[in-house]
Amino acid sequence: MQEDRFGKFVEILENTPGKLGSLLERRSEEQLRYQPSKGAFSLKANLLHLRDLEREGYGRRLRVILAEDLPVLQEIDGERLSRLRHYQAADAALALRQFRLLREANLAYLRNMTGFQWHRKALWNNAEVTLFQVVERWAAHDQEHLEAMEQLAKGSHGGETDR
C-alpha cells in the first residue's frame, strides 16, 4: 500500500460529511424528495443510503475484517432498504447527524490502522479483497453518490431554495 493512496481515500471519506451538508442545506422538503424518474434516488434517499451503508455496510465490513479471519462480506440491496425504511419520509437533518457520527467513528478506526491490518483479507462477491481495497471501494462509493447528488441538486428546481 502506498501512503499517498491511503491518504487520498481517507481524505475523501473525511470530506463527505461536509459535502453532504452543503448539498442539503437550505433545501425544502420538496427539493430533498425530488426524483428525476420513478424509482430513482432523491437527495434524501441518497443521504439515507449513505447513512445505512456507513453502519450496516462499510462500517460493519471494517469491523468484521479486523475481527475474523477471511470473513465473507455481505452485499446490501440499497433499493430494498429504501423501500422498507421509507427513505422519502425520513428526517434528513437527523440522518445527516447520524451519518456524521457514524463516519467519525469509522474514521477513528482507519486512522489507527497498522500496516498489518490494512492487508487483512475478506471474501466479497467471491473474490479475495484486502481491507485497503474495501476502503478504496468505500471512497469510490461516496464519490458516486456525491456526484449523483450534485446532479440532483441542479435538477431540483435549478438549485434554488426559496420555493
Backbone as CSV, one residue per row, in Angstrom:
resi,resn,N_x,N_y,N_z,CA_x,CA_y,CA_z,C_x,C_y,C_z
1,MET,0.850,-1.188,0.000,0.000,0.000,0.000,0.885,1.236,0.000
2,GLN,0.523,2.187,-0.805,1.262,3.438,-0.831,0.566,4.452,0.066
3,GLU,1.359,5.127,0.894,0.814,6.077,1.863,-0.032,7.170,1.206
4,ASP,0.377,7.643,0.009,-0.378,8.716,-0.650,-1.751,8.224,-1.096
5,ARG,-1.858,6.963,-1.524,-3.164,6.416,-1.909,-4.063,6.289,-0.687
6,PHE,-3.509,5.802,0.409,-4.268,5.695,1.650,-4.814,7.055,2.055
7,GLY,-3.930,8.063,2.047,-4.338,9.412,2.437,-5.429,9.964,1.551
8,LYS,-5.361,9.660,0.266,-6.374,10.139,-0.678,-7.748,9.565,-0.326
9,PHE,-7.802,8.265,-0.043,-9.084,7.630,0.261,-9.651,8.118,1.591
10,VAL,-8.804,8.255,2.586,-9.260,8.756,3.878,-9.744,10.200,3.740
11,GLU,-9.056,10.995,2.932,-9.475,12.384,2.712,-10.867,12.444,2.083
12,ILE,-11.116,11.585,1.122,-12.452,11.525,0.513,-13.484,11.205,1.579
13,LEU,-13.198,10.195,2.401,-14.137,9.802,3.453,-14.320,10.913,4.484
14,GLU,-13.245,11.633,4.803,-13.332,12.746,5.758,-14.159,13.903,5.211
15,ASN,-14.072,14.148,3.910,-14.739,15.300,3.309,-16.210,15.072,2.992
16,THR,-16.631,13.830,2.921,-18.008,13.541,2.530,-19.052,14.204,3.433
17,PRO,-18.944,14.128,4.761,-19.985,14.763,5.581,-20.182,16.248,5.287
18,GLY,-19.099,16.990,5.117,-19.215,18.417,4.801,-19.861,18.654,3.452
19,LYS,-19.498,17.837,2.479,-20.098,17.975,1.148,-21.584,17.662,1.189
20,LEU,-21.956,16.639,1.958,-23.378,16.325,2.107,-24.123,17.501,2.722
21,GLY,-23.544,18.055,3.775,-24.182,19.198,4.428,-24.396,20.351,3.462
22,SER,-23.392,20.638,2.637,-23.505,21.725,1.661,-24.579,21.443,0.617
23,LEU,-24.676,20.198,0.189,-25.671,19.844,-0.826,-27.103,19.908,-0.283
24,LEU,-27.251,19.677,1.013,-28.592,19.566,1.597,-29.078,20.824,2.303
25,GLU,-28.154,21.708,2.669,-28.561,22.867,3.466,-29.549,23.751,2.709
26,ARG,-30.477,24.296,3.451,-31.495,25.237,2.961,-32.329,24.679,1.802
27,ARG,-32.497,23.388,1.744,-33.351,22.788,0.714,-34.709,22.489,1.332
28,SER,-35.728,22.723,0.563,-37.083,22.415,1.017,-37.299,20.908,1.003
29,GLU,-38.329,20.474,1.673,-38.674,19.046,1.669,-38.947,18.576,0.237
30,GLU,-39.592,19.416,-0.538,-39.864,19.074,-1.942,-38.559,18.848,-2.708
31,GLN,-37.594,19.698,-2.491,-36.306,19.545,-3.167,-35.560,18.302,-2.687
32,LEU,-35.631,18.014,-1.416,-34.977,16.823,-0.871,-35.592,15.537,-1.418
33,ARG,-36.890,15.585,-1.712,-37.601,14.396,-2.183,-37.656,14.279,-3.707
34,TYR,-37.168,15.277,-4.420,-37.224,15.297,-5.882,-36.543,14.064,-6.477
35,GLN,-37.281,13.384,-7.370,-36.750,12.230,-8.088,-36.879,12.506,-9.586
36,PRO,-35.780,12.425,-10.322,-35.844,12.705,-11.751,-36.658,11.671,-12.529
37,SER,-36.802,10.471,-11.953,-37.631,9.430,-12.565,-38.125,8.503,-11.464
38,LYS,-39.186,7.773,-11.765,-39.767,6.857,-10.778,-38.718,5.824,-10.354
39,GLY,-38.559,5.680,-9.042,-37.614,4.719,-8.507,-36.193,5.232,-8.342
40,ALA,-35.896,6.415,-8.892,-34.549,6.987,-8.742,-34.383,7.521,-7.324
41,PHE,-33.170,7.511,-6.836,-32.889,8.062,-5.514,-32.970,9.577,-5.553
42,SER,-33.623,10.141,-4.556,-33.668,11.587,-4.345,-32.425,11.996,-3.543
43,LEU,-32.278,13.291,-3.287,-31.209,13.743,-2.392,-31.341,13.052,-1.034
44,LYS,-32.571,13.024,-0.529,-32.824,12.418,0.772,-32.513,10.924,0.757
45,ALA,-32.950,10.225,-0.274,-32.698,8.780,-0.352,-31.206,8.485,-0.456
46,ASN,-30.465,9.297,-1.201,-29.011,9.130,-1.271,-28.387,9.273,0.113
47,LEU,-28.805,10.287,0.845,-28.283,10.516,2.188,-28.569,9.323,3.093
48,LEU,-29.797,8.850,3.107,-30.141,7.731,3.980,-29.438,6.447,3.554
49,HIS,-29.251,6.283,2.268,-28.484,5.135,1.773,-27.049,5.194,2.303
50,LEU,-26.428,6.362,2.215,-25.071,6.516,2.729,-25.023,6.266,4.234
51,ARG,-26.013,6.759,4.953,-26.057,6.530,6.407,-26.159,5.040,6.717
52,ASP,-27.066,4.355,6.034,-27.255,2.930,6.310,-26.038,2.107,5.926
53,LEU,-25.393,2.469,4.830,-24.182,1.747,4.439,-23.011,2.072,5.357
54,GLU,-23.029,3.238,5.956,-21.984,3.580,6.918,-22.063,2.657,8.125
55,ARG,-23.273,2.338,8.529,-23.488,1.494,9.711,-23.477,0.011,9.341
56,GLU,-24.278,-0.364,8.374,-24.519,-1.776,8.084,-23.672,-2.327,6.940
57,GLY,-23.053,-1.439,6.196,-22.229,-1.856,5.071,-20.765,-1.716,5.412
58,TYR,-20.202,-0.564,5.075,-18.765,-0.379,5.219,-18.293,-0.414,6.670
59,GLY,-19.038,0.168,7.576,-18.644,0.120,8.983,-18.601,-1.303,9.511
60,ARG,-19.607,-2.083,9.177,-19.641,-3.489,9.596,-18.523,-4.273,8.913
61,ARG,-18.313,-4.032,7.628,-17.243,-4.730,6.903,-15.889,-4.465,7.542
62,LEU,-15.640,-3.217,7.872,-14.388,-2.830,8.513,-14.170,-3.641,9.787
63,ARG,-15.162,-3.682,10.631,-15.036,-4.355,11.915,-14.912,-5.876,11.763
64,VAL,-15.646,-6.443,10.809,-15.595,-7.888,10.578,-14.220,-8.302,10.061
65,ILE,-13.661,-7.517,9.146,-12.336,-7.841,8.615,-11.291,-7.811,9.732
66,LEU,-11.438,-6.876,10.647,-10.479,-6.784,11.745,-10.668,-7.900,12.778
67,ALA,-11.876,-8.406,12.908,-12.186,-9.378,13.959,-12.087,-10.838,13.518
68,GLU,-12.278,-11.125,12.237,-12.352,-12.506,11.772,-11.295,-12.783,10.716
69,ASP,-10.969,-14.054,10.584,-10.057,-14.469,9.523,-10.853,-14.789,8.269
70,LEU,-10.563,-14.078,7.204,-11.185,-14.237,5.891,-12.721,-14.326,5.951
71,PRO,-13.352,-13.298,6.525,-14.819,-13.308,6.593,-15.435,-13.120,5.208
72,VAL,-16.697,-13.498,5.087,-17.458,-13.270,3.867,-18.259,-11.982,4.075
73,LEU,-18.033,-11.014,3.218,-18.723,-9.723,3.316,-20.042,-9.794,2.566
74,GLN,-21.062,-9.283,3.194,-22.404,-9.322,2.620,-22.670,-8.103,1.749
75,GLU,-23.427,-8.329,0.688,-23.908,-7.228,-0.149,-25.149,-6.638,0.510
76,ILE,-25.435,-5.408,0.196,-26.620,-4.728,0.723,-27.425,-4.216,-0.457
77,ASP,-28.704,-4.509,-0.451,-29.610,-4.066,-1.506,-30.159,-2.693,-1.123
78,GLY,-29.536,-1.649,-1.638,-29.917,-0.286,-1.291,-31.327,0.089,-1.698
79,GLU,-31.768,-0.401,-2.845,-33.131,-0.094,-3.282,-34.154,-0.740,-2.357
80,ARG,-33.879,-1.956,-1.927,-34.780,-2.655,-0.994,-34.856,-1.898,0.337
81,LEU,-33.686,-1.483,0.857,-33.677,-0.728,2.107,-34.465,0.568,1.966
82,SER,-34.330,1.214,0.831,-35.052,2.464,0.596,-36.562,2.261,0.720
83,ARG,-37.035,1.186,0.128,-38.482,0.893,0.204,-38.893,0.497,1.621
84,LEU,-38.154,-0.426,2.225,-38.516,-0.936,3.554,-38.450,0.137,4.630
85,ARG,-37.496,1.015,4.505,-37.276,2.029,5.541,-37.891,3.382,5.192
86,HIS,-38.610,3.438,4.107,-39.341,4.651,3.710,-38.441,5.893,3.725
87,TYR,-37.360,5.811,2.964,-36.386,6.890,2.924,-37.024,8.246,2.619
88,GLN,-37.986,8.263,1.732,-38.573,9.547,1.332,-39.313,10.239,2.484
89,ALA,-39.732,9.476,3.483,-40.468,10.052,4.608,-39.564,10.359,5.805
90,ALA,-38.295,10.034,5.716,-37.379,10.184,6.848,-36.971,11.639,7.076
91,ASP,-36.420,11.885,8.235,-35.926,13.200,8.634,-34.476,13.349,8.133
92,ALA,-34.270,14.187,7.138,-32.947,14.345,6.531,-31.934,14.944,7.506
93,ALA,-32.350,15.899,8.319,-31.416,16.521,9.262,-30.911,15.495,10.280
94,LEU,-31.809,14.661,10.766,-31.424,13.603,11.699,-30.493,12.603,11.013
95,ALA,-30.820,12.210,9.803,-29.990,11.256,9.063,-28.585,11.805,8.836
96,LEU,-28.473,13.096,8.552,-27.154,13.699,8.349,-26.362,13.685,9.653
97,ARG,-27.007,14.003,10.773,-26.309,13.947,12.068,-25.845,12.524,12.365
98,GLN,-26.698,11.556,12.111,-26.329,10.158,12.340,-25.170,9.747,11.444
99,PHE,-25.235,10.145,10.172,-24.150,9.815,9.250,-22.836,10.383,9.754
100,ARG,-22.848,11.643,10.176,-21.612,12.275,10.642,-21.008,11.527,11.829
101,LEU,-21.849,11.124,12.774,-21.354,10.384,13.946,-20.794,9.021,13.544
102,LEU,-21.504,8.320,12.691,-21.043,7.009,12.224,-19.736,7.130,11.452
103,ARG,-19.655,8.121,10.585,-18.454,8.305,9.777,-17.258,8.619,10.667
104,GLU,-17.457,9.487,11.651,-16.333,9.832,12.522,-15.857,8.608,13.296
105,ALA,-16.767,7.772,13.752,-16.377,6.542,14.457,-15.600,5.615,13.530
106,ASN,-16.045,5.490,12.287,-15.341,4.632,11.334,-13.973,5.202,10.969
107,LEU,-13.883,6.507,10.830,-12.593,7.132,10.534,-11.608,6.943,11.685
108,ALA,-12.095,6.916,12.912,-11.212,6.677,14.057,-10.527,5.322,13.919
109,TYR,-11.260,4.314,13.453,-10.640,3.009,13.193,-9.567,3.142,12.115
110,LEU,-9.918,3.778,11.019,-8.983,3.867,9.889,-7.713,4.619,10.249
111,ARG,-7.855,5.661,11.030,-6.688,6.469,11.393,-5.706,5.709,12.282
112,ASN,-6.188,4.666,12.939,-5.336,3.916,13.866,-4.909,2.555,13.338
113,MET,-5.065,2.318,12.050,-4.702,1.033,11.459,-3.192,0.843,11.405
114,THR,-2.799,-0.401,11.588,-1.403,-0.767,11.371,-1.276,-1.282,9.940
115,GLY,-0.050,-1.347,9.445,0.184,-1.889,8.106,-0.363,-3.297,7.973
116,PHE,-0.209,-4.087,9.007,-0.717,-5.463,9.001,-2.239,-5.467,8.807
117,GLN,-2.934,-4.606,9.538,-4.398,-4.580,9.447,-4.878,-4.186,8.056
118,TRP,-4.187,-3.278,7.393,-4.587,-2.852,6.052,-4.554,-4.007,5.056
119,HIS,-3.749,-5.024,5.364,-3.611,-6.163,4.453,-4.476,-7.357,4.842
120,ARG,-5.272,-7.210,5.894,-6.190,-8.292,6.264,-7.164,-8.508,5.120
121,LYS,-7.624,-9.750,4.965,-8.426,-10.100,3.795,-9.817,-10.582,4.168
122,ALA,-10.690,-10.469,3.155,-12.066,-10.960,3.253,-12.478,-11.460,1.877
123,LEU,-13.600,-12.143,1.836,-14.201,-12.547,0.562,-15.393,-11.654,0.302
124,TRP,-15.413,-11.071,-0.892,-16.520,-10.177,-1.262,-16.848,-10.483,-2.715
125,ASN,-18.079,-10.873,-2.951,-18.519,-11.272,-4.286,-17.602,-12.362,-4.857
126,ASN,-17.305,-13.342,-4.017,-16.484,-14.500,-4.404,-15.059,-14.154,-4.785
127,ALA,-14.576,-12.996,-4.389,-13.193,-12.602,-4.659,-12.532,-12.177,-3.341
128,GLU,-11.249,-12.440,-3.241,-10.499,-12.032,-2.064,-10.137,-10.553,-2.197
129,VAL,-10.393,-9.801,-1.132,-10.064,-8.370,-1.107,-9.359,-8.051,0.205
130,THR,-8.502,-7.034,0.161,-7.866,-6.553,1.387,-8.716,-5.432,1.975
131,LEU,-8.456,-5.134,3.226,-9.142,-4.003,3.856,-8.860,-2.728,3.077
132,PHE,-7.643,-2.575,2.606,-7.308,-1.404,1.807,-8.221,-1.310,0.581
133,GLN,-8.460,-2.427,-0.106,-9.326,-2.421,-1.289,-10.770,-2.099,-0.922
134,VAL,-11.204,-2.539,0.243,-12.556,-2.210,0.705,-12.672,-0.708,0.931
135,VAL,-11.655,-0.105,1.535,-11.670,1.342,1.769,-11.630,2.093,0.442
136,GLU,-10.895,1.580,-0.508,-10.860,2.185,-1.842,-12.264,2.187,-2.463
137,ARG,-12.971,1.070,-2.349,-14.353,0.993,-2.862,-15.283,1.914,-2.092
138,TRP,-15.061,2.023,-0.810,-15.863,2.879,0.057,-15.753,4.327,-0.414
139,ALA,-14.544,4.774,-0.655,-14.321,6.142,-1.134,-14.960,6.346,-2.507
140,ALA,-14.839,5.357,-3.392,-15.463,5.454,-4.722,-16.982,5.508,-4.592
141,HIS,-17.532,4.750,-3.658,-18.980,4.761,-3.417,-19.433,6.152,-2.972
142,ASP,-18.692,6.759,-2.055,-19.005,8.124,-1.631,-19.014,9.063,-2.831
143,GLN,-17.972,8.984,-3.637,-17.858,9.885,-4.783,-19.008,9.698,-5.763
144,GLU,-19.401,8.461,-6.019,-20.520,8.197,-6.930,-21.798,8.853,-6.426
145,HIS,-22.068,8.714,-5.144,-23.296,9.293,-4.592,-23.222,10.814,-4.536
146,LEU,-22.067,11.349,-4.211,-21.935,12.807,-4.200,-22.148,13.392,-5.592
147,GLU,-21.595,12.748,-6.606,-21.797,13.219,-7.981,-23.267,13.148,-8.373
148,ALA,-23.931,12.044,-8.021,-25.363,11.918,-8.319,-26.157,12.995,-7.597
149,MET,-25.778,13.279,-6.360,-26.490,14.291,-5.583,-26.255,15.693,-6.137
150,GLU,-25.064,15.956,-6.634,-24.802,17.256,-7.256,-25.703,17.450,-8.470
151,GLN,-25.882,16.415,-9.258,-26.768,16.492,-10.421,-28.215,16.681,-9.980
152,LEU,-28.621,15.964,-8.948,-29.980,16.128,-8.424,-30.202,17.543,-7.894
153,ALA,-29.218,18.073,-7.198,-29.345,19.420,-6.632,-29.543,20.448,-7.742
154,LYS,-28.896,20.238,-8.872,-29.080,21.136,-10.013,-30.460,20.979,-10.622
155,GLY,-30.976,19.765,-10.604,-32.272,19.481,-11.220,-33.473,19.742,-10.343
156,SER,-33.244,19.856,-9.041,-34.386,20.077,-8.147,-34.670,21.570,-8.071
157,HIS,-35.359,22.053,-9.084,-35.743,23.473,-9.174,-34.535,24.369,-9.372
158,GLY,-33.581,23.892,-10.165,-32.432,24.718,-10.503,-31.548,25.061,-9.320
159,GLY,-31.664,24.287,-8.236,-30.818,24.535,-7.077,-31.307,25.671,-6.202
160,GLU,-32.424,26.309,-6.582,-32.961,27.394,-5.770,-33.558,26.817,-4.498
161,THR,-33.548,27.592,-3.437,-34.047,27.081,-2.165,-35.221,27.867,-1.607
162,ASP,-35.720,28.834,-2.304,-36.778,29.691,-1.744,-38.142,29.435,-2.369
163,ARG,-38.454,28.245,-2.756,-39.760,27.971,-3.364,-40.765,27.514,-2.346
